[in-house]
Amino acid sequence: MPIINVRNSVATGASVNPLSGSQYEYLPFNALVEIGVTANVNLVLATVSSGSDILMEEGPVTLGTADVFPKYPDEYTLQDVAAAGDRLKVNIRNTNAGTAVIMTSVRITPI
C-alpha cells in the first residue's frame, strides 16, 4: 500500500498542488484512496479530486500542528474508489495573512 506524505510551505495568496509530479499522481491500478490535509493556520482552502470525482470544492482544511502529518484515520477526511489512470489532485490555497505549513497524506490501497 503506497503512502504519499508531502510538506509544503505556502505563502499568503499562493497555491500549491502537492501531488504534482508524484509517481501516483495518475493511478496505475484501481484503488481505494484516502486523503488527509492539515495546516498549522486557519483560512487554508483545498479543492480535491480523484479522476472526475470532486471530493472537496474550495473547503477549509483541518487545523493541525506544523510538521505533523494527518493522523489515520481521524484526520483522513476524504476517500474515494478510483480507477486506474485517474488523476489525484489536491490544490491548496492559502488565504491566511501568514505563511502556512501544509501537511498532505494520501493512502492508496489497490483493489
N, C-alpha and C positions, 0 to 999 in steps of 0.2 A: 504494500500500500504506500504509494508516494505521498509525501508531505512537503508542501512548499511553505517556507517561512521567509517573509520579506520585511525588512525595516526600512522605512522611508522618513526622511526629514523634509517636510513640505512648508515652504514659506507662505506668508499671507497672500491669499488670492491665487495661489498656484494650484495646479492639478498634477496628478501622477497616476499611472497605470502600473501597479507593482508586478503584474503577471506578464507584462510585455517582454518578449524575448525568452520566456521560460520554455523549457522542453515540453511542458504540459499546458502551454497556452492553448494549443489545439490538441484535444484529447486523442490519443492513439487507440483508445478502446472505449467501449461503453462503461460508464462508471457512475457510482453514487458520489456526488461532490458535496462536501461540507465546508462552509466558509465562515471564518471569524475575522472581524476587523475591529481593532480598538485604537483609540487615540488618547494622548495624555492631556488634551484640552477639549473643551466643548466647541460646538459650531463647525465640526468637520463632517462633511456630507459625502455619501458614496452612492454610486449607481453601479449595480452588479447584474451581470447577465451570464447565462450559460446557453450558448447557441442562440436560438430565437426566444428563449425564455427570459423575461425580465424578472429578476428575483427581488430587486430593490431599486426604486427610482428616486434618486436625489434625496436620500433619507439620512438622518443622523446615525453616526456610528457609536458603538458602545464606548463609554468613557472608561479608560483603563490606566495602567501605570506605564510610564515610559520604559522602554526596553524589556517589557514583559509580554510575551506572546499570549494571544487569547487562550483561555483555559477551556479544555474539552471536558464535557460537552456544553457547559453553561454559556460560554461566550461565542459558540459557533451558532449564530442565529439564522443562517441561511443554508438551505440544502436543496439539491435537485438531482434527478436522474438524467444524465447527459449521454448523448450518443457519440460514437467515435467520430472525430472530425469537428465536433462542436468547439467553438472558441469560448474560453473562460475569460471574462473581462471584469475587472474591478477598477472603476475610475473614481479617484478620491479627489475632493476639492476642499481646500482649507479656507473657510470664511472667517476664522478667528483672527484677532488683531496680532497674534504672535505666531511664531513657527510651531508647527505641530509634529510630534513624532507618531507615526502611524505604524502599527504592527498588524500585518496581514498573514493569516494562516489558512491554507487550503489542504484538506484531507481528500484524497482521491482513492476510492475503493473500487477496483474492477468488478464488473458484474457480468 
